[in-house]
Amino acid sequence: MKKYIPVFICLFLTLIFLVISMDSRENKHINTYPNLPAPIGVEKILITSAGQAPEGTILLSIAENLNLDADYRPRALSTDLYDYQSVVIVLGYSANGLAHTPRSFQEEIVRTKHLVMEANRKGLPIILTCLSGQYRADGNTWKLFEKIVPFADYYIGLKETKNVSKLLNTLKTHHVPSTLVNQLADIQIPFNSVFR
């Protein structure tokens, strides 16, 4: 019996290493779309902010490089949708950005919720983007995300964010297709696929 003990120990260690390696591979895999298979958006595009982070200007620049007809209105209201066929919301809470508006964070949540509800009522596609990754992944940004995601038609964000599994599970619960990219420059392809 003593001669089989090293064999059992090797077998046991092999099983442990196998389980650990399988577990670590599953945690790193992110199942998202590389881009949409067919366009869901139509120009003219309203790009607005939820949380008043300044990343909306980056998305406007990307839209202009793609020759898309878009306006950036960071404080757009639900009554401003009359001239647009698609809504793109740039998610990210910024205390500094919100300080330059006449509203509180709670009022920003209400403005954003009314905006997405009206866009949904009008049948406008809502594309939710998060360009700041882990840098604005705080509780306030998450509160805004939870208010918007039930109305979203597509999500584009960065892979390097906090709580990726929670984010993807929430998107999956609401049946929102998503694309997570490695860096900001990679957002052009999935963003273009929304409209072309």
GULUMMAR-22861 format. One record per residue (C-alpha): residue in one letter; residue number from 0; x, y, z. Coordinates in Angstrom, 2 decimals, padded with zeros to 5 digits. Layout:
<pts>
<pt><bator>A</bator><fimi>NUM</fimi><u>X</u><v>Y</v><w>Z</w></pt>
...
</pts>
This chain:
<pts>
<pt><bator>M</bator><fimi>0</fimi><u>000.00</u><v>000.00</v><w>000.00</w></pt>
<pt><bator>K</bator><fimi>1</fimi><u>002.90</u><v>002.37</v><w>000.78</w></pt>
<pt><bator>K</bator><fimi>2</fimi><u>004.19</u><v>002.14</v><w>-002.77</w></pt>
<pt><bator>Y</bator><fimi>3</fimi><u>000.89</u><v>003.64</v><w>-004.09</w></pt>
<pt><bator>I</bator><fimi>4</fimi><u>000.94</u><v>006.71</v><w>-001.84</w></pt>
<pt><bator>P</bator><fimi>5</fimi><u>003.18</u><v>008.80</v><w>-004.22</w></pt>
<pt><bator>V</bator><fimi>6</fimi><u>000.89</u><v>007.89</v><w>-007.13</w></pt>
<pt><bator>F</bator><fimi>7</fimi><u>-002.20</u><v>009.01</v><w>-005.19</w></pt>
<pt><bator>I</bator><fimi>8</fimi><u>-000.49</u><v>012.24</v><w>-004.15</w></pt>
<pt><bator>C</bator><fimi>9</fimi><u>000.49</u><v>013.00</v><w>-007.77</w></pt>
<pt><bator>L</bator><fimi>10</fimi><u>-003.03</u><v>012.21</v><w>-008.96</w></pt>
<pt><bator>F</bator><fimi>11</fimi><u>-004.53</u><v>014.39</v><w>-006.24</w></pt>
<pt><bator>L</bator><fimi>12</fimi><u>-002.20</u><v>017.33</v><w>-007.04</w></pt>
<pt><bator>T</bator><fimi>13</fimi><u>-002.95</u><v>016.97</v><w>-010.75</w></pt>
<pt><bator>L</bator><fimi>14</fimi><u>-006.68</u><v>017.21</v><w>-010.05</w></pt>
<pt><bator>I</bator><fimi>15</fimi><u>-006.18</u><v>020.29</v><w>-007.88</w></pt>
<pt><bator>F</bator><fimi>16</fimi><u>-004.11</u><v>022.04</v><w>-010.58</w></pt>
<pt><bator>L</bator><fimi>17</fimi><u>-006.70</u><v>021.11</v><w>-013.21</w></pt>
<pt><bator>V</bator><fimi>18</fimi><u>-009.56</u><v>022.57</v><w>-011.17</w></pt>
<pt><bator>I</bator><fimi>19</fimi><u>-007.61</u><v>025.76</v><w>-010.41</w></pt>
<pt><bator>S</bator><fimi>20</fimi><u>-006.64</u><v>026.30</v><w>-014.04</w></pt>
<pt><bator>M</bator><fimi>21</fimi><u>-010.20</u><v>025.72</v><w>-015.27</w></pt>
<pt><bator>D</bator><fimi>22</fimi><u>-011.57</u><v>028.15</v><w>-012.70</w></pt>
<pt><bator>S</bator><fimi>23</fimi><u>-009.10</u><v>030.93</v><w>-013.63</w></pt>
<pt><bator>R</bator><fimi>24</fimi><u>-009.82</u><v>030.55</v><w>-017.37</w></pt>
<pt><bator>E</bator><fimi>25</fimi><u>-013.56</u><v>030.88</v><w>-016.82</w></pt>
<pt><bator>N</bator><fimi>26</fimi><u>-013.17</u><v>034.10</v><w>-014.83</w></pt>
<pt><bator>K</bator><fimi>27</fimi><u>-011.11</u><v>035.82</v><w>-017.56</w></pt>
<pt><bator>H</bator><fimi>28</fimi><u>-013.42</u><v>034.98</v><w>-020.47</w></pt>
<pt><bator>I</bator><fimi>29</fimi><u>-015.86</u><v>037.72</v><w>-021.42</w></pt>
<pt><bator>N</bator><fimi>30</fimi><u>-018.62</u><v>036.68</v><w>-023.78</w></pt>
<pt><bator>T</bator><fimi>31</fimi><u>-019.64</u><v>039.75</v><w>-025.79</w></pt>
<pt><bator>Y</bator><fimi>32</fimi><u>-020.27</u><v>040.67</v><w>-029.40</w></pt>
<pt><bator>P</bator><fimi>33</fimi><u>-017.34</u><v>042.08</v><w>-031.41</w></pt>
<pt><bator>N</bator><fimi>34</fimi><u>-019.92</u><v>044.40</v><w>-032.96</w></pt>
<pt><bator>L</bator><fimi>35</fimi><u>-023.60</u><v>044.27</v><w>-033.92</w></pt>
<pt><bator>P</bator><fimi>36</fimi><u>-024.53</u><v>041.95</v><w>-036.79</w></pt>
<pt><bator>A</bator><fimi>37</fimi><u>-026.98</u><v>044.52</v><w>-038.20</w></pt>
<pt><bator>P</bator><fimi>38</fimi><u>-027.46</u><v>048.26</v><w>-037.61</w></pt>
<pt><bator>I</bator><fimi>39</fimi><u>-030.08</u><v>049.31</v><w>-035.05</w></pt>
<pt><bator>G</bator><fimi>40</fimi><u>-029.57</u><v>053.08</v><w>-035.11</w></pt>
<pt><bator>V</bator><fimi>41</fimi><u>-030.50</u><v>055.78</v><w>-037.57</w></pt>
<pt><bator>E</bator><fimi>42</fimi><u>-029.03</u><v>059.24</v><w>-037.99</w></pt>
<pt><bator>K</bator><fimi>43</fimi><u>-029.58</u><v>062.03</v><w>-036.63</w></pt>
<pt><bator>I</bator><fimi>44</fimi><u>-027.99</u><v>061.05</v><w>-033.35</w></pt>
<pt><bator>L</bator><fimi>45</fimi><u>-028.31</u><v>062.69</v><w>-029.96</w></pt>
<pt><bator>I</bator><fimi>46</fimi><u>-025.22</u><v>062.12</v><w>-027.81</w></pt>
<pt><bator>T</bator><fimi>47</fimi><u>-025.86</u><v>063.04</v><w>-024.20</w></pt>
<pt><bator>S</bator><fimi>48</fimi><u>-024.35</u><v>062.44</v><w>-020.80</w></pt>
<pt><bator>A</bator><fimi>49</fimi><u>-025.65</u><v>060.58</v><w>-017.76</w></pt>
<pt><bator>G</bator><fimi>50</fimi><u>-023.68</u><v>061.91</v><w>-014.81</w></pt>
<pt><bator>Q</bator><fimi>51</fimi><u>-022.12</u><v>064.85</v><w>-016.66</w></pt>
<pt><bator>A</bator><fimi>52</fimi><u>-018.74</u><v>063.21</v><w>-017.33</w></pt>
<pt><bator>P</bator><fimi>53</fimi><u>-016.89</u><v>064.95</v><w>-020.19</w></pt>
<pt><bator>E</bator><fimi>54</fimi><u>-016.29</u><v>061.76</v><w>-022.23</w></pt>
<pt><bator>G</bator><fimi>55</fimi><u>-019.23</u><v>062.66</v><w>-024.49</w></pt>
<pt><bator>T</bator><fimi>56</fimi><u>-016.96</u><v>065.01</v><w>-026.44</w></pt>
<pt><bator>I</bator><fimi>57</fimi><u>-014.73</u><v>062.02</v><w>-027.24</w></pt>
<pt><bator>L</bator><fimi>58</fimi><u>-017.71</u><v>060.11</v><w>-028.61</w></pt>
<pt><bator>L</bator><fimi>59</fimi><u>-018.77</u><v>063.15</v><w>-030.65</w></pt>
<pt><bator>S</bator><fimi>60</fimi><u>-015.27</u><v>063.25</v><w>-032.14</w></pt>
<pt><bator>I</bator><fimi>61</fimi><u>-015.54</u><v>059.54</v><w>-033.01</w></pt>
<pt><bator>A</bator><fimi>62</fimi><u>-018.95</u><v>060.16</v><w>-034.61</w></pt>
<pt><bator>E</bator><fimi>63</fimi><u>-017.53</u><v>063.03</v><w>-036.67</w></pt>
<pt><bator>N</bator><fimi>64</fimi><u>-014.61</u><v>060.85</v><w>-037.82</w></pt>
<pt><bator>L</bator><fimi>65</fimi><u>-017.18</u><v>058.27</v><w>-038.96</w></pt>
<pt><bator>N</bator><fimi>66</fimi><u>-019.15</u><v>061.01</v><w>-040.79</w></pt>
<pt><bator>L</bator><fimi>67</fimi><u>-022.22</u><v>060.44</v><w>-038.63</w></pt>
<pt><bator>D</bator><fimi>68</fimi><u>-024.76</u><v>063.22</v><w>-038.19</w></pt>
<pt><bator>A</bator><fimi>69</fimi><u>-024.66</u><v>063.75</v><w>-034.42</w></pt>
<pt><bator>D</bator><fimi>70</fimi><u>-025.13</u><v>066.48</v><w>-031.83</w></pt>
<pt><bator>Y</bator><fimi>71</fimi><u>-023.64</u><v>066.49</v><w>-028.35</w></pt>
<pt><bator>R</bator><fimi>72</fimi><u>-026.03</u><v>067.89</v><w>-025.77</w></pt>
<pt><bator>P</bator><fimi>73</fimi><u>-024.82</u><v>066.86</v><w>-022.30</w></pt>
<pt><bator>R</bator><fimi>74</fimi><u>-027.89</u><v>068.27</v><w>-020.54</w></pt>
<pt><bator>A</bator><fimi>75</fimi><u>-030.55</u><v>067.11</v><w>-023.01</w></pt>
<pt><bator>L</bator><fimi>76</fimi><u>-034.06</u><v>066.69</v><w>-021.66</w></pt>
<pt><bator>S</bator><fimi>77</fimi><u>-036.82</u><v>064.32</v><w>-022.70</w></pt>
<pt><bator>T</bator><fimi>78</fimi><u>-038.45</u><v>067.20</v><w>-024.59</w></pt>
<pt><bator>D</bator><fimi>79</fimi><u>-035.34</u><v>067.55</v><w>-026.79</w></pt>
<pt><bator>L</bator><fimi>80</fimi><u>-035.85</u><v>064.28</v><w>-028.68</w></pt>
<pt><bator>Y</bator><fimi>81</fimi><u>-038.08</u><v>065.73</v><w>-031.42</w></pt>
<pt><bator>D</bator><fimi>82</fimi><u>-035.20</u><v>066.10</v><w>-033.89</w></pt>
<pt><bator>Y</bator><fimi>83</fimi><u>-033.39</u><v>062.78</v><w>-033.35</w></pt>
<pt><bator>Q</bator><fimi>84</fimi><u>-033.75</u><v>059.17</v><w>-034.48</w></pt>
<pt><bator>S</bator><fimi>85</fimi><u>-031.20</u><v>057.59</v><w>-032.09</w></pt>
<pt><bator>V</bator><fimi>86</fimi><u>-029.97</u><v>058.32</v><w>-028.57</w></pt>
<pt><bator>V</bator><fimi>87</fimi><u>-026.43</u><v>057.60</v><w>-027.35</w></pt>
<pt><bator>I</bator><fimi>88</fimi><u>-025.88</u><v>058.00</v><w>-023.62</w></pt>
<pt><bator>V</bator><fimi>89</fimi><u>-022.35</u><v>058.36</v><w>-022.28</w></pt>
<pt><bator>L</bator><fimi>90</fimi><u>-022.33</u><v>056.98</v><w>-018.76</w></pt>
<pt><bator>G</bator><fimi>91</fimi><u>-020.10</u><v>058.40</v><w>-016.05</w></pt>
<pt><bator>Y</bator><fimi>92</fimi><u>-020.61</u><v>060.37</v><w>-012.87</w></pt>
<pt><bator>S</bator><fimi>93</fimi><u>-018.47</u><v>063.48</v><w>-012.48</w></pt>
<pt><bator>A</bator><fimi>94</fimi><u>-018.89</u><v>065.61</v><w>-009.35</w></pt>
<pt><bator>N</bator><fimi>95</fimi><u>-017.08</u><v>068.45</v><w>-011.12</w></pt>
<pt><bator>G</bator><fimi>96</fimi><u>-019.26</u><v>068.18</v><w>-014.22</w></pt>
<pt><bator>L</bator><fimi>97</fimi><u>-022.44</u><v>068.09</v><w>-012.15</w></pt>
<pt><bator>A</bator><fimi>98</fimi><u>-021.27</u><v>071.15</v><w>-010.19</w></pt>
<pt><bator>H</bator><fimi>99</fimi><u>-021.44</u><v>073.11</v><w>-013.47</w></pt>
<pt><bator>T</bator><fimi>100</fimi><u>-025.13</u><v>072.31</v><w>-013.94</w></pt>
<pt><bator>P</bator><fimi>101</fimi><u>-028.08</u><v>073.72</v><w>-012.02</w></pt>
<pt><bator>R</bator><fimi>102</fimi><u>-029.12</u><v>070.27</v><w>-010.76</w></pt>
<pt><bator>S</bator><fimi>103</fimi><u>-028.24</u><v>067.80</v><w>-008.05</w></pt>
<pt><bator>F</bator><fimi>104</fimi><u>-027.29</u><v>064.17</v><w>-008.57</w></pt>
<pt><bator>Q</bator><fimi>105</fimi><u>-030.85</u><v>063.07</v><w>-007.75</w></pt>
<pt><bator>E</bator><fimi>106</fimi><u>-032.17</u><v>065.52</v><w>-010.36</w></pt>
<pt><bator>E</bator><fimi>107</fimi><u>-029.63</u><v>064.10</v><w>-012.86</w></pt>
<pt><bator>I</bator><fimi>108</fimi><u>-031.01</u><v>060.61</v><w>-012.21</w></pt>
<pt><bator>V</bator><fimi>109</fimi><u>-034.56</u><v>061.88</v><w>-012.81</w></pt>
<pt><bator>R</bator><fimi>110</fimi><u>-033.50</u><v>063.75</v><w>-016.00</w></pt>
<pt><bator>T</bator><fimi>111</fimi><u>-031.78</u><v>060.64</v><w>-017.34</w></pt>
<pt><bator>K</bator><fimi>112</fimi><u>-034.68</u><v>058.35</v><w>-016.47</w></pt>
<pt><bator>H</bator><fimi>113</fimi><u>-037.21</u><v>060.67</v><w>-018.16</w></pt>
<pt><bator>L</bator><fimi>114</fimi><u>-034.95</u><v>060.89</v><w>-021.21</w></pt>
<pt><bator>V</bator><fimi>115</fimi><u>-034.68</u><v>057.12</v><w>-021.66</w></pt>
<pt><bator>M</bator><fimi>116</fimi><u>-038.38</u><v>056.58</v><w>-020.93</w></pt>
<pt><bator>E</bator><fimi>117</fimi><u>-039.34</u><v>059.12</v><w>-023.59</w></pt>
<pt><bator>A</bator><fimi>118</fimi><u>-036.87</u><v>057.67</v><w>-026.10</w></pt>
<pt><bator>N</bator><fimi>119</fimi><u>-038.29</u><v>054.22</v><w>-025.41</w></pt>
<pt><bator>R</bator><fimi>120</fimi><u>-041.86</u><v>055.52</v><w>-025.82</w></pt>
<pt><bator>K</bator><fimi>121</fimi><u>-040.91</u><v>057.02</v><w>-029.20</w></pt>
<pt><bator>G</bator><fimi>122</fimi><u>-039.20</u><v>053.80</v><w>-030.28</w></pt>
<pt><bator>L</bator><fimi>123</fimi><u>-035.75</u><v>055.39</v><w>-030.56</w></pt>
<pt><bator>P</bator><fimi>124</fimi><u>-032.79</u><v>053.02</v><w>-030.13</w></pt>
<pt><bator>I</bator><fimi>125</fimi><u>-030.79</u><v>053.73</v><w>-026.98</w></pt>
<pt><bator>I</bator><fimi>126</fimi><u>-027.08</u><v>052.98</v><w>-027.08</w></pt>
<pt><bator>L</bator><fimi>127</fimi><u>-025.37</u><v>053.08</v><w>-023.70</w></pt>
<pt><bator>T</bator><fimi>128</fimi><u>-021.61</u><v>053.68</v><w>-023.64</w></pt>
<pt><bator>C</bator><fimi>129</fimi><u>-019.06</u><v>053.88</v><w>-020.87</w></pt>
<pt><bator>L</bator><fimi>130</fimi><u>-015.75</u><v>055.28</v><w>-022.07</w></pt>
<pt><bator>S</bator><fimi>131</fimi><u>-014.04</u><v>055.77</v><w>-018.72</w></pt>
<pt><bator>G</bator><fimi>132</fimi><u>-013.75</u><v>052.14</v><w>-017.61</w></pt>
<pt><bator>Q</bator><fimi>133</fimi><u>-012.61</u><v>051.73</v><w>-014.03</w></pt>
<pt><bator>Y</bator><fimi>134</fimi><u>-011.96</u><v>055.45</v><w>-013.49</w></pt>
<pt><bator>R</bator><fimi>135</fimi><u>-015.63</u><v>056.36</v><w>-013.03</w></pt>
<pt><bator>A</bator><fimi>136</fimi><u>-016.86</u><v>052.96</v><w>-011.84</w></pt>
<pt><bator>D</bator><fimi>137</fimi><u>-018.29</u><v>054.20</v><w>-008.56</w></pt>
<pt><bator>G</bator><fimi>138</fimi><u>-021.65</u><v>053.90</v><w>-006.80</w></pt>
<pt><bator>N</bator><fimi>139</fimi><u>-023.16</u><v>056.94</v><w>-008.51</w></pt>
<pt><bator>T</bator><fimi>140</fimi><u>-022.25</u><v>055.70</v><w>-011.98</w></pt>
<pt><bator>W</bator><fimi>141</fimi><u>-023.73</u><v>052.31</v><w>-011.08</w></pt>
<pt><bator>K</bator><fimi>142</fimi><u>-027.00</u><v>053.97</v><w>-009.94</w></pt>
<pt><bator>L</bator><fimi>143</fimi><u>-027.26</u><v>055.70</v><w>-013.33</w></pt>
<pt><bator>F</bator><fimi>144</fimi><u>-026.43</u><v>052.44</v><w>-015.12</w></pt>
<pt><bator>E</bator><fimi>145</fimi><u>-029.22</u><v>050.61</v><w>-013.27</w></pt>
<pt><bator>K</bator><fimi>146</fimi><u>-031.77</u><v>053.27</v><w>-014.28</w></pt>
<pt><bator>I</bator><fimi>147</fimi><u>-030.76</u><v>053.21</v><w>-017.97</w></pt>
<pt><bator>V</bator><fimi>148</fimi><u>-030.01</u><v>049.55</v><w>-018.70</w></pt>
<pt><bator>P</bator><fimi>149</fimi><u>-033.66</u><v>048.33</v><w>-018.77</w></pt>
<pt><bator>F</bator><fimi>150</fimi><u>-034.24</u><v>050.68</v><w>-021.73</w></pt>
<pt><bator>A</bator><fimi>151</fimi><u>-030.91</u><v>050.15</v><w>-023.54</w></pt>
<pt><bator>D</bator><fimi>152</fimi><u>-030.66</u><v>048.39</v><w>-026.90</w></pt>
<pt><bator>Y</bator><fimi>153</fimi><u>-026.87</u><v>048.03</v><w>-026.95</w></pt>
<pt><bator>Y</bator><fimi>154</fimi><u>-023.92</u><v>048.62</v><w>-024.61</w></pt>
<pt><bator>I</bator><fimi>155</fimi><u>-020.34</u><v>049.55</v><w>-025.53</w></pt>
<pt><bator>G</bator><fimi>156</fimi><u>-017.68</u><v>049.80</v><w>-022.85</w></pt>
<pt><bator>L</bator><fimi>157</fimi><u>-014.13</u><v>049.03</v><w>-021.82</w></pt>
<pt><bator>K</bator><fimi>158</fimi><u>-013.04</u><v>045.60</v><w>-020.55</w></pt>
<pt><bator>E</bator><fimi>159</fimi><u>-010.92</u><v>047.18</v><w>-017.84</w></pt>
<pt><bator>T</bator><fimi>160</fimi><u>-013.67</u><v>048.14</v><w>-015.43</w></pt>
<pt><bator>K</bator><fimi>161</fimi><u>-014.61</u><v>047.21</v><w>-011.92</w></pt>
<pt><bator>N</bator><fimi>162</fimi><u>-017.12</u><v>044.38</v><w>-011.44</w></pt>
<pt><bator>V</bator><fimi>163</fimi><u>-017.14</u><v>043.18</v><w>-015.06</w></pt>
<pt><bator>S</bator><fimi>164</fimi><u>-019.09</u><v>040.05</v><w>-014.13</w></pt>
<pt><bator>K</bator><fimi>165</fimi><u>-021.77</u><v>042.11</v><w>-012.33</w></pt>
<pt><bator>L</bator><fimi>166</fimi><u>-021.99</u><v>044.44</v><w>-015.33</w></pt>
<pt><bator>L</bator><fimi>167</fimi><u>-022.33</u><v>041.56</v><w>-017.80</w></pt>
<pt><bator>N</bator><fimi>168</fimi><u>-024.87</u><v>039.74</v><w>-015.63</w></pt>
<pt><bator>T</bator><fimi>169</fimi><u>-027.02</u><v>042.89</v><w>-015.41</w></pt>
<pt><bator>L</bator><fimi>170</fimi><u>-026.82</u><v>043.36</v><w>-019.20</w></pt>
<pt><bator>K</bator><fimi>171</fimi><u>-027.71</u><v>039.69</v><w>-019.71</w></pt>
<pt><bator>T</bator><fimi>172</fimi><u>-030.67</u><v>039.96</v><w>-017.31</w></pt>
<pt><bator>H</bator><fimi>173</fimi><u>-032.07</u><v>042.83</v><w>-019.41</w></pt>
<pt><bator>H</bator><fimi>174</fimi><u>-031.17</u><v>041.11</v><w>-022.73</w></pt>
<pt><bator>V</bator><fimi>175</fimi><u>-028.88</u><v>043.94</v><w>-023.82</w></pt>
<pt><bator>P</bator><fimi>176</fimi><u>-026.17</u><v>042.93</v><w>-026.32</w></pt>
<pt><bator>S</bator><fimi>177</fimi><u>-022.79</u><v>044.29</v><w>-025.36</w></pt>
<pt><bator>T</bator><fimi>178</fimi><u>-019.32</u><v>044.90</v><w>-026.72</w></pt>
<pt><bator>L</bator><fimi>179</fimi><u>-016.35</u><v>045.39</v><w>-024.43</w></pt>
<pt><bator>V</bator><fimi>180</fimi><u>-013.18</u><v>046.70</v><w>-026.03</w></pt>
<pt><bator>N</bator><fimi>181</fimi><u>-009.57</u><v>046.77</v><w>-024.83</w></pt>
<pt><bator>Q</bator><fimi>182</fimi><u>-008.93</u><v>050.46</v><w>-025.35</w></pt>
<pt><bator>L</bator><fimi>183</fimi><u>-010.74</u><v>053.64</v><w>-026.26</w></pt>
<pt><bator>A</bator><fimi>184</fimi><u>-009.54</u><v>053.64</v><w>-029.88</w></pt>
<pt><bator>D</bator><fimi>185</fimi><u>-011.28</u><v>050.29</v><w>-030.43</w></pt>
<pt><bator>I</bator><fimi>186</fimi><u>-014.73</u><v>051.80</v><w>-029.82</w></pt>
<pt><bator>Q</bator><fimi>187</fimi><u>-014.98</u><v>053.07</v><w>-033.41</w></pt>
<pt><bator>I</bator><fimi>188</fimi><u>-015.84</u><v>049.69</v><w>-034.93</w></pt>
<pt><bator>P</bator><fimi>189</fimi><u>-018.72</u><v>048.70</v><w>-032.63</w></pt>
<pt><bator>F</bator><fimi>190</fimi><u>-020.02</u><v>052.29</v><w>-032.62</w></pt>
<pt><bator>N</bator><fimi>191</fimi><u>-020.01</u><v>052.36</v><w>-036.42</w></pt>
<pt><bator>S</bator><fimi>192</fimi><u>-021.84</u><v>048.99</v><w>-036.50</w></pt>
<pt><bator>V</bator><fimi>193</fimi><u>-024.76</u><v>050.58</v><w>-034.67</w></pt>
<pt><bator>F</bator><fimi>194</fimi><u>-025.49</u><v>052.82</v><w>-037.66</w></pt>
<pt><bator>R</bator><fimi>195</fimi><u>-024.01</u><v>051.05</v><w>-040.71</w></pt>
</pts>
